[in-house]
Amino acid sequence: MDLLNLRKQIDEIDEQIVSLYEKRMDISGQVAEYKIETGKKVFDKAREEEKLRKVKALTHNEFNSHGIEELFEQIMSMSRKLQYGLLTEHGSIGKLPFIGVDRLYEEKARVVFQGADGAYSQAAMIQYFGEQVNSFHVDTFRDAMIAIDEGSADFAVLPIENSTAGIVSEIYDLLAEFENYIVGEQIIKIEHCLMALPGTKIEDIEIVYSHPQSLMQSARFLNEHNWQQISMQNNAFAAKKVAGSEDKHKAAIASEHAAKLYGLEVLAKGVNQSSTNSTRFIIVTNQKVFLKDAKKVSICFEVPHESGSLYHMLSHFIYNNLNMNRIESRPIEGRNWEYRFFIDFDGNLSDSSVKNALRGLREEARNMRILGNY
């Protein structure tokens, strides 16, 4: 047989496959109608596993067995997505437990941030809430999450990602642990400054204090000098320590905001290597609310430790034409080699496409949670 004849036969078979696929999806629609009337769940894992065993048994070699398994996984996945869509159209998807609001806070809202006065978190808070914000600070990220969880604060401002150092993994773990929700974000440029007591000259300095990440980001500048470097819990703590030392041999690397707050003199600006270094902060509360014009959704979920499981979860974004702009993973404590995935995607919780995707994920993933819409 020549190649053209073989291709013609393939085309004829493909036409039959398309016709049979459309017939199958028509019947899947009827199944959805039945499930709408009876309240039955779309995803039936036991039924799908039995179906895969049967179709694999119809093949005649191992290669075809694997191929048919993959093909029917996709067919059943598309069938589920069709059914989720029909459920949404019929209003059977249920309301998400989040309330859309026109504004997030009143003037008396109390805000907590981690660190000390002069921290970058404080600067982010002021940019988001304004100069007159009613605020207090705590020592750790966990303390901040506890404060809003218990109600001693209405909002917390927490760093989640730096453009050069990457994610703040502890924040992701705390988002999964606490029933708190992201309602906003604030990005600020990070410009580290070298500061000391007024009248200090660079040649007087012997010791520099800062957060280890800030010391690392300023390594090129620091390596030009033979200074002892001492890590601190927070840049603002470093500035505060130098301000209280009355020692012109000591300096700190922190923000210009911290220098003004503690009465220190800035000896050098922009000592960090990157001129584009920025940190993204999230605004977190314990209420399930979102601004009505919110444009980004954050979720987390776990998947079975099986081949292709993450791929099937991500297909819900593709099918619903949702733009996923971030995915991160964190190990699940006590379960070796299993991971929790964190995803950011464009959308609003009132959008039908978002509801449809979340419905599918909720049925098929493990422990899916909406972390916020902002």
C-alpha positions in Angstrom: 0.0 0.0 0.0 1.2 3.5 -0.8 1.4 6.3 1.8 -1.5 8.3 0.4 -3.8 5.2 0.7 -2.7 4.6 4.3 -3.4 8.3 5.2 -6.8 8.0 3.6 -7.7 5.1 5.8 -6.5 7.0 8.9 -8.7 9.9 7.9 -11.7 7.7 7.5 -11.1 6.1 11.0 -10.6 9.6 12.5 -13.9 10.7 11.2 -15.5 7.7 12.9 -13.7 8.5 16.1 -14.9 12.1 16.0 -18.5 11.0 15.3 -18.4 8.4 18.2 -16.8 11.0 20.5 -19.6 13.4 19.9 -22.2 10.7 20.5 -20.5 9.9 23.7 -20.5 13.5 24.9 -24.2 13.8 24.0 -24.9 10.9 26.3 -22.6 12.4 29.0 -24.9 15.5 28.8 -27.9 13.3 29.5 -26.0 11.7 32.5 -25.4 15.3 33.8 -29.2 16.0 33.6 -29.8 12.8 35.7 -27.2 13.9 38.2 -28.7 17.4 38.4 -32.1 15.8 39.3 -30.7 13.3 41.8 -27.9 15.3 43.3 -25.4 12.6 42.4 -21.7 13.6 42.3 -20.0 13.9 38.9 -16.8 12.2 39.8 -17.1 8.4 40.5 -13.6 7.2 40.9 -14.6 3.5 41.4 -16.7 3.6 38.2 -13.8 5.1 36.2 -11.2 2.7 37.4 -13.5 -0.2 36.5 -14.1 1.3 33.0 -10.3 1.6 32.5 -9.8 -2.0 33.4 -12.4 -3.1 30.9 -11.2 -1.1 27.9 -7.6 -2.1 28.6 -8.6 -5.8 28.5 -10.0 -5.3 25.0 -6.5 -4.5 23.6 -4.0 -7.1 22.3 -0.6 -5.8 23.5 0.9 -3.8 26.3 1.7 -0.7 24.2 -2.0 -0.5 23.1 -3.1 -1.1 26.7 -1.2 1.9 27.9 -2.4 4.0 25.0 -6.1 3.1 25.5 -5.8 3.9 29.2 -4.4 7.3 28.5 -7.0 7.9 25.8 -10.0 7.0 28.0 -8.6 9.0 30.9 -8.8 12.0 28.6 -12.3 11.1 27.3 -13.7 10.6 30.8 -11.9 13.8 32.0 -13.7 15.8 29.2 -17.0 14.1 30.1 -16.6 15.3 33.7 -15.8 18.8 32.5 -18.9 18.9 30.3 -21.0 17.7 33.3 -19.5 20.4 35.6 -20.3 23.0 33.0 -23.9 21.9 32.7 -24.2 21.9 36.5 -23.0 25.5 36.5 -25.5 26.5 33.8 -28.4 25.0 35.8 -27.3 26.7 39.0 -26.5 23.4 40.7 -22.9 24.2 41.5 -23.8 25.8 44.8 -22.6 29.1 46.2 -19.0 29.6 47.2 -18.7 30.6 50.9 -17.1 34.0 50.1 -18.8 37.3 50.1 -18.1 40.0 47.5 -17.7 43.5 49.1 -17.2 47.0 47.8 -14.5 47.9 50.4 -12.4 45.7 52.8 -11.9 47.8 55.9 -13.1 50.8 57.9 -10.8 53.5 59.3 -10.6 51.7 62.7 -9.3 48.4 61.2 -6.3 47.1 63.2 -3.3 45.7 61.3 -0.5 43.5 62.4 2.9 43.1 60.8 6.0 41.0 61.6 9.2 42.6 62.7 9.8 46.0 64.3 9.0 49.6 63.4 11.0 50.3 60.3 10.6 46.9 58.7 9.7 46.5 55.0 6.5 44.9 56.1 5.6 48.2 57.9 6.4 50.1 54.7 4.1 47.8 52.7 1.4 48.2 55.3 1.5 52.0 55.1 1.4 51.9 51.3 -1.7 49.7 51.4 -3.6 51.1 54.4 -2.2 54.7 54.6 -0.1 56.7 57.1 -2.8 56.7 59.8 -3.2 53.0 60.0 -3.9 51.5 63.5 -1.1 48.9 63.8 1.1 46.8 66.0 4.0 44.4 65.3 4.9 40.9 66.4 8.0 38.8 66.4 7.1 36.0 64.0 4.9 35.3 61.0 3.0 32.7 63.0 2.3 35.3 65.7 0.8 37.5 63.0 -1.4 34.7 61.7 -2.5 33.9 65.3 -3.4 37.6 65.8 -5.9 37.7 63.0 -7.1 34.1 63.7 -8.0 35.1 67.2 -9.3 38.5 66.3 -6.8 40.8 68.0 -6.1 42.2 64.5 -8.3 42.5 61.5 -5.6 42.2 58.9 -2.0 41.0 58.7 0.7 42.1 56.2 3.1 39.3 55.3 5.9 38.9 52.7 5.3 36.0 50.3 7.8 36.4 47.5 10.9 38.3 46.7 11.9 38.9 43.0 15.5 37.7 43.7 15.3 35.4 46.7 12.1 33.6 45.7 9.1 32.5 47.8 8.8 32.8 51.6 8.0 29.1 52.2 6.9 29.6 55.8 4.0 31.8 54.6 2.7 29.1 52.2 2.8 26.6 55.1 0.9 29.0 57.4 -1.7 29.7 54.7 -2.4 26.0 54.5 -2.5 25.6 58.3 -4.7 28.6 59.3 -8.2 29.4 58.2 -7.2 32.9 57.0 -7.6 34.4 53.6 -5.8 36.7 51.2 -7.7 39.8 50.3 -5.0 42.1 48.8 -1.4 42.4 47.8 1.2 45.2 47.8 4.5 45.2 45.9 7.3 47.4 47.2 10.8 48.0 45.8 13.6 46.8 48.1 16.4 49.3 48.4 18.9 48.3 51.1 20.8 51.2 52.7 23.9 51.2 54.9 23.2 53.3 58.0 25.0 54.2 61.2 24.9 56.8 64.0 25.1 60.4 62.8 28.6 61.5 62.1 29.9 58.0 61.4 32.2 57.6 58.4 32.4 54.3 56.4 36.0 53.9 57.5 34.8 53.8 61.1 32.6 50.7 60.6 33.8 47.3 61.9 30.5 45.4 62.3 27.4 45.3 60.1 24.0 43.9 61.3 21.1 42.8 59.0 18.9 39.9 58.1 20.9 37.1 56.5 19.0 37.5 53.2 19.8 41.2 53.1 23.5 40.4 53.8 23.4 37.9 50.9 21.7 40.4 48.6 24.4 43.0 49.5 27.3 40.6 49.3 29.0 42.5 46.4 29.1 45.7 48.4 30.1 44.1 51.7 32.9 42.1 50.1 34.6 45.4 49.3 35.1 45.9 53.0 36.6 43.8 55.8 33.6 44.0 58.1 32.2 41.4 60.5 28.7 40.5 59.4 26.1 39.5 62.1 22.7 38.1 61.2 19.6 39.5 62.8 16.0 38.3 62.8 14.9 41.4 61.0 16.4 44.5 59.2 14.5 46.8 61.5 15.9 45.0 64.6 19.3 45.6 63.1 18.7 49.4 62.7 17.2 49.6 66.3 20.3 47.8 67.7 22.7 50.2 66.0 20.7 53.2 67.1 20.8 52.1 70.7 24.5 51.1 70.7 26.1 54.6 70.8 28.9 52.9 68.9 30.1 54.4 65.6 31.9 51.1 64.8 28.5 49.5 64.2 26.2 49.8 61.1 23.1 48.2 59.8 21.6 47.4 56.4 17.9 48.2 56.3 15.5 50.5 54.6 15.7 54.3 54.4 12.4 54.2 56.3 14.1 52.5 59.2 17.0 55.0 59.2 14.6 57.9 59.5 12.6 56.1 62.2 15.7 55.4 64.4 17.6 58.6 63.7 20.4 57.0 61.8 22.4 58.5 59.0 22.3 56.7 55.6 25.9 56.3 54.4 25.1 54.4 51.1 21.9 53.7 49.3 21.1 50.7 47.1 23.8 48.5 48.4 21.9 45.4 47.3 23.1 44.2 43.9 19.7 44.2 42.1 18.2 47.5 41.2 14.9 45.7 40.4 14.6 43.8 43.7 11.0 43.9 44.9 8.9 42.0 47.5 5.3 41.1 47.2 3.3 41.3 50.4 -0.1 39.8 50.9 -2.9 41.2 53.0 -4.6 38.5 55.1 -7.8 38.4 57.2 -9.9 35.8 58.9 -13.1 36.7 57.0 -14.2 35.0 53.7 -14.5 38.2 51.7 -13.2 39.6 48.5 -13.4 42.8 46.6 -16.0 42.6 43.9 -13.5 43.7 41.3 -10.8 41.2 42.4 -8.8 39.7 39.6 -6.6 36.9 41.1 -7.5 33.7 42.9 -5.2 31.7 45.1 -5.9 28.1 46.0 -4.1 25.0 47.4 -4.7 21.3 47.0 -3.2 17.9 47.3 -3.2 15.2 44.7 -3.0 11.4 44.8 0.6 10.1 44.6 -0.1 8.7 41.2 1.2 9.2 37.6 -0.6 12.1 35.8 -2.6 13.3 38.8 -1.3 16.8 38.8 -1.8 17.0 35.0 -5.5 16.1 35.4 -5.9 18.8 38.0 -4.3 21.5 35.8 -6.5 20.6 32.9 -9.4 22.3 34.6 -7.7 25.6 34.1 -7.1 24.9 30.4 -10.7 23.7 29.7 -12.1 26.8 31.4 -9.7 29.1 29.6 -8.2 30.4 32.9 -4.7 31.9 32.9 -2.6 30.2 35.6 0.3 32.5 36.5 2.0 30.7 39.4 2.4 27.2 40.8 4.4 26.3 43.9 4.7 23.1 45.9 5.5 22.4 49.5 6.1 19.0 51.2 3.3 17.8 53.4 4.4 17.2 56.9 4.4 13.6 58.0 3.9 12.2 54.4 7.2 11.6 52.7 7.4 12.6 49.0 3.9 14.0 49.0 3.3 17.7 48.2 0.7 20.4 48.5 0.4 22.6 45.5 -0.3 26.3 45.6 -1.7 28.0 42.4 -2.5 31.6 41.5 -4.7 32.2 38.5 -6.6 35.1 36.9 -10.3 35.4 37.7 -13.0 36.4 40.1 -15.0 34.0 42.4 -18.3 35.3 40.7 -17.1 34.1 37.2 -18.9 31.0 36.0 -15.6 29.7 34.5 -13.9 30.0 37.9 -16.8 28.3 39.7 -16.7 25.5 37.1 -12.9 24.9 37.5 -13.2 25.0 41.3 -16.1 22.6 41.3 -14.0 20.1 39.3 -10.9 20.6 41.5 -13.0 20.2 44.7 -14.3 16.9 43.5 -11.1 15.4 42.1 -8.3 16.9 44.3 -7.6 16.2 47.9 -8.2 19.0 50.5 -8.7 21.8 47.9 -9.0 25.2 49.6 -9.6 28.7 48.3 -7.0 30.9 49.9 -8.4 34.2 48.6 -9.5 36.4 45.7 -7.8 39.8 45.5 
